[in-house]
Amino acid sequence: MPNPKHSSDSSQDSGSTGQFIDWLTNDWLVNLNQDLKHHMRPSFQPARLDRESLLKKREKEFALGRVCAESQLLLLGENGSVGVNDDRSPSWPNGFTGSITHSQNWTWATVASTDTTRSIGIDTEKIVDAKVRREVQNQIVNPAEWDQILKNDADPDALFSAVFSAKESIYKCCFPIVRQYFGFQCAVVESMGAEYVDFRLTEQTPHLEKLGSDWIRVFYQISDADVFTITWLSQVSQDVS
C-alpha cells in the first residue's frame, strides 16, 4: 500500500492540542487504514459572534473543507474538484469517496479510492460539559448505552462526546449508500474500548441490507477539548486489525 501523507496547519501547532493533532494525523490514522488520506487545519474563528461573522465562518469552513479534500485527492492522482449534491453532501470525482467535517476548532477531510473503500465517515466535535450532556443525553444514547460508556475510565462527558461524534460518523458513512436520513437510535453502542466503539445497526436503519452488515466499528481519539472519530466501509469488510 502507498504510504499516506498527512498534514496539519502549523499556526495552531503549539501546546498539547497541536502535539495531539500531529500524533493523530501522523500515527493514529495511518495505523487504522493506510489507504485513507487525511488533511486537517484549524477552523476559521470569527473575531465577533454576530450573524454576519458566523455566516462568514460557515463559508470559510465550507471552502477550507474542500481545500483539505482536494489536496488529498491530488495525492491519489486526481486533480478534480469536490462538488455539492442536491442534499448538500460532497460530490466526489468518479473513482473516489471521502468525508469532510467541521467543528469549532478543526476542519478535516479524508479521501480514498473506491477500489478499496465503499464509503467513509468522519466527525470532529468540541467536548461538551456536564450541563449540556445532561440536557441532550437521552436524545443521543439509551440507558444501556450509557452504562457501556461508564465502563471506561475516561471523563464521562468526553466519552459521551465521542459516542455522539461516532454516531455522526456512522451516518455520514452510511448515507451515501442508503440515501435516506436515520436518527441516533439506529446505531446502538455494543461495547466501548479505549480507542473504538462497536455499534449494532438496528432494523430501523433504512436499507440495512445495502450495508452488508449490522455491525460497525468507529475509532475515536480525545484531545484536551476535541474528539475525532472515523469509520469506513471497505469493499470487502472493515479492516480493524
N, C-alpha and C positions, 0 to 999 in steps of 0.2 A: 504494500500500500504506500502511496506517496506520503511524505511527511508534511503535515499541515503547517501553515504559517499563521500565527496569531499576533494580535497587536492590541495595545491599549494606549490611550492618549496620555502622554507624559505630563500634561498640565495638571493632572489630578493624581499623579503617582507619588504622593507624599503621605506618610503616616501608614497606619495599619490597613486602611481600606485600599490604598494604592498598591501596597505589597500583596494584599489578598488578591486583587484583580490580576496582578502579574502571575501569581501562582495559579489562579483559576484558569486563565487563558492558556498558559504555557504548559501546565502539567495535568490538571484535573480533567479538562475537556479532551485533551489528546488521549489520555488513558481510556476514556469512555468509548471513543469511536474515531479512528484516525481518518475515516472518510469525510467527516464533517469539518467544514471550515468556519471559523468564528472571527468576528471583529466586534470590539466593544469600545465605546467612547463615553465620556461624561455627557449627560444630557444638558441641554440649554437651560440656564437658570435666569429667569427674568429679574430685573432689579426691583420691580414692584409687582404686586399681585392684582392689578386691575384687569378688566375684561380684555382690553387691547393687548396687554403684555402676555396674558395667558393664551390668547389666540396665536400670538407670535410664537410662543413656546411650542404649541402643538404643531405649527407649520414647520418650525426648525427641527423638531424631533422627527417629524414625518420625513423631511428631506435627509436628515442625518441617518435615519434608518436605512434609506435607500443607498446612501453613500457606503455605509458599512456592508450592506449586502452585495452591492456591485463590485466593491473592492475584492471580496472573496470569490465572486464569480470569475473575476479575471484570473485568479489563481488556478481555477479549473479550466481555463482556456475559453471562457465565454465573455464577450465584450458587450452583450446585450443589456438592456435596462430592465428594471423591475417595474412592472405596470401596476394598475389597480383594477381589480374586478368590480363588478356592479355592487357586490356586498362589502366593498372596501378592503377586502383581503388582498394580499400581494399576488400579483400575476407574474409567475416565474417564466423565464425563457424555456423553450422546449428542451427537455432532457435534464431539467434541474428542478429541485424543490428547496424550500427553506422556510425560515420563520424570522420575524422581526419583533422586538419588544422594546417598550419604553417604560421607564419609571421616573420618579422624581430625580434620581441621581444618575441613571445609566441608560444608554441606548445600545442595543446588542442585536446582532444579526448572525444567523447560522445558515449555511447553504450546503448542498450535497448533490451529487449526480443521482438521477433516478435509476441508474444502473444498479446501485447498491441500496438506495433508500427510497421508500414509498412516500414518507412524509415526516416532517419534523415539527415539534412544538417547543418553544422556549418562552420563558417569562422571567421578569425580574420585578420585585416589589420592595418597597420600603417596609421594614418590620413594624407591625402595629403595636401599640401599647396595650396594656391590660384593659383599659376602658373601652377602646374600640373593639378589641377582641370579644369582650363580653357582649357588646351590642350586636355583633354580626355572627357570632359563633354558631347559633342554631340554624342560620341560613346556609352555612358552608359545610358543617360536619354534624353527624348524628352522635348520640351519646356513646355508642360503641366505638366510633372512630376517635372520639376524644379520649377514650380510655387507651386506645392504641398510642396516641400521641404522648400521653402522660407516662408511658412505659420508658420513655427516653429521658436521659439525664439533663439535656439542654433546657434552656429557658422555654417555658410553655408558649409564650407569646411569639417567640421566634419560630418554634416548631409549627405553631398554628399558621403563621405566615407562610412557612414552607409548604404546608399542605394546601393552603389557598392557592399559592402560586403554582403548585404541581397540578391542581385541577384546571387551572387556566392553560397550562402547557398541554395537558391532555386534550382539551377542547380544540386548541389551535392545531394540534397534530391530527386529530380525527376529522375535523370539519372538512378539509379538502376532499376527503373520501366519502363521508356520509352526506355532505352538503345540506345539513339540517341542524338547527340550534338544539342544544341539550343543556340541562342545568347541572348544578353541582352534585345533586343527588344521584346522578347516573354513574359517577365514579366513587367507589367506596373504599376507604383505607382498609386493607387486609393486614398489613404489617408495616413497621417503620424502623429502618436502621439508621446508622449514623450519617449516611450519605445517600440514602434512597428511600422511596416509599413504593410499596407494591399496592396496586389498586385492582379491584374487580369491577368490571363494567357491567351494570345491571341490565335486565331485559328492557328497561326504559330507554336505553341508548338506541337512537334511531339507526336502522340498517346495521345492526351489530355484526351481522354475518359478513359484511364487506370488510370488516377489520381483521378477520381471520382468527381472533382470539378474544376472550372476555377478560384477559389479564394484561396489565401493562405496568411497567416499572418506570418511575420518574426519579432521576438523580437530582440531588439538591446540594447547595452549599450556602452557608450562612456567614455573613461578614458582620462587622460591628453594627451596621444599620440597614443592611440589604440582604435579600435572599435571591438566589439564582436557581432556576430549575430547567431541566431539559429532558425530553423524551423523543423517541423516534420509532417508526415502524420500518424495519428493513424489508427488502424484497423477499427474504426467506423468513427470518424471525429476528426479534430483538436480541442483539448480542450483549449479554451482561457479564461475560467472563472477565 
